[in-house]
Amino acid sequence: MNYIVAFLLKYITEEEDAFWSLIYVMYEKNQREVFDPTSGRIAILLDNLGAYIKKRHPKLWKHFQKDKHFTMEASFSSQIITMFIYDAP
């Protein structure tokens, strides 16, 4: 979660506004469940991502399926947890 806070503080200069933005993302957008190992939320998001790739990028999906060791969890969990912040401008 520290990645999310750092990202917010980078773009929102007022600490209080950054705090309330974090509260909004975690509670209103229900992203706090991603960090709860008992919720299963990350598995749902990874399933949705897999379905999206399969539908929108079938060649990429076939390429993934050729690798016997490929799993959505191993490949994309860190991106889900950090909400793709590494790819943000």
Summary of the structure (lengths in Angstrom):
residues: 89
radius of gyration: 15.5
end to end distance: 18.5
largest distance: 47.9
contacts: 190
relative contact order: 0.13
helix: 75%
strand: 0%
